[in-house]
Amino acid sequence: MSTQAAFAAALLDTERPCPEGLCSANGADPASRFAVYRNNVQSSLINALADSYPVVEQLVGTEFFRAMAALFVQHQPPDTPLMSRYGDALADFIDGFEPASSVPYLADVARLERLRVLAYHAADANPVRPERISAALADPHTLSELRLELHPSLHLLDSRHAVFAIWAAHQHDATLAGVDVYQGQHALVLRNGLEVEVFALDHGASLFIRHLRNGQSLLGAVENSPEFDLNATLALLITHNAITCLNNKVSP
């Protein structure tokens, strides 16, 4: 192992000794100085995870979250200096983390919070004006070929648990009273201006939007989705500036 690799490994593993060859300019014990530095690095990474996953932390408590995050840091060190990208594998880590098994919805809440971070940092795109969308929907000559391109920040999550209701409860009084956590939900995440928004969808609407995002025509997406309220779903996308391009050309 190279000196640099040994130093990096020791930063993330408290069981490793201070790397050999370190010295202190003021004569202080190198091992003590390194321990302080290691603690600062690990605390910074754990704090970054806490910033990205506030509801996950609320669900399990700060002590449990920080202990879990410390193990995650050891197993999944950052591979980029951009801390906004750190922690994208936390949900999968939680899935395999036995001490969290008593909170079966925890991983999906982490997935929802990760999508919120991705939506916040997604590229900008100007929405199509509502009157243009209305005109396209009213034109029978082009409707069959109409495709709607969606905002880069838009993401969908399908969960076996009430992921939206759990997340929403923790934006207010942080109680799950009255929430059936085992009632599966579909969530839509997007950025409207500078605000990241989250909505609950029924299965048909979620699948319809997924078809649109995959390039299907409007009519094709409707035909390939279970029954849902098309008008309400389109109104949601239009009102929250999620439609960024109209494309009436049939894909080759």
TAQUI-V834101 format. One record per residue. RES is the residue in one letter. PSI is psi in whole degrees, 0 to 359 (* if undefined). OMEGA is omega as a letter, one per 40 degrees, with the letter a starting at -180 (* if undefined). Layout:
# TAQUI-V834101
RES_PSI_OMEGA + RES_PSI_OMEGA
This chain:
# TAQUI-V834101
M_132_a + S_164_i + T_318_i + Q_317_i + A_321_i + A_319_i + F_314_a + A_318_i + A_321_i + A_332_i + L_326_a + L_350_a + D_110_a + T_346_i + E_344_a + R_146_i + P_169_i + C_133_i + P_145_i + E_153_i + G_359_i + L_146_i + C_161_a + S_135_a + A_330_a + N_11_i + G_1_i + A_158_a + D_119_a + P_323_a + A_320_i + S_317_i + R_319_a + F_323_i + A_321_i + V_316_i + Y_316_i + R_317_i + N_320_i + N_319_i + V_311_a + Q_320_i + S_322_i + S_320_i + L_319_i + I_320_i + N_323_i + A_320_i + L_319_i + A_323_i + D_324_a + S_336_a + Y_58_a + P_323_a + V_322_i + V_316_i + E_318_i + Q_323_a + L_326_a + V_350_a + G_152_a + T_318_a + E_312_i + F_315_a + F_315_a + R_327_i + A_317_i + M_317_a + A_325_i + A_321_i + L_321_i + F_318_i + V_320_i + Q_322_a + H_333_a + Q_73_i + P_156_a + P_144_i + D_13_i + T_148_i + P_353_i + L_107_a + M_340_i + S_338_a + R_354_a + Y_137_i + G_11_a + D_345_i + A_9_a + L_321_a + A_316_i + D_324_i + F_317_i + I_322_i + D_324_a + G_9_a + F_100_a + E_319_i + P_341_i + A_5_a + S_340_i + S_351_i + V_78_a + P_341_a + Y_1_a + L_317_a + A_320_a + D_327_i + V_321_i + A_320_i + R_319_i + L_316_a + E_327_i + R_321_i + L_327_i + R_320_i + V_315_i + L_320_i + A_319_a + Y_324_a + H_6_a + A_163_i + A_154_i + D_154_i + A_136_a + N_134_i + P_153_i + V_139_i + R_141_a + P_324_a + E_328_i + R_320_i + I_317_i + S_319_i + A_319_i + A_321_a + L_334_a + A_354_a + D_107_a + P_342_a + H_333_a + T_353_a + L_323_a + S_338_a + E_2_a + L_129_i + R_141_a + L_120_i + E_138_a + L_158_a + H_141_a + P_338_a + S_352_a + L_130_i + H_156_i + L_146_i + L_127_i + D_127_a + S_148_i + R_353_a + H_169_a + A_63_a + V_320_i + F_314_a + A_321_i + I_313_i + W_314_a + A_322_i + A_327_a + H_5_i + Q_353_a + H_260_a + D_2_i + A_37_i + T_143_i + L_15_i + A_128_i + G_357_i + V_123_i + D_98_a + V_344_a + Y_9_i + Q_109_a + G_147_i + Q_157_i + H_134_a + A_144_i + L_130_i + V_131_i + L_162_i + R_124_i + N_103_a + G_241_i + L_2_a + E_125_i + V_126_a + E_150_a + V_135_a + F_149_i + A_139_i + L_155_i + D_170_a + H_316_a + G_316_i + A_320_i + S_315_a + L_322_i + F_311_a + I_323_i + R_319_i + H_317_i + L_315_a + R_333_i + N_5_i + G_4_i + Q_153_i + S_163_i + L_311_a + L_322_i + G_320_i + A_322_i + V_313_a + E_332_a + N_13_a + S_148_i + P_167_a + E_135_i + F_172_a + D_97_a + L_315_a + N_316_a + A_323_a + T_316_i + L_320_i + A_321_i + L_313_a + L_319_a + I_313_a + T_327_a + H_22_i + N_39_a + A_347_a + I_120_a + T_352_i + C_143_i + L_129_a + N_112_a + N_4_a + K_137_i + V_132_a + S_143_i + P_*_*
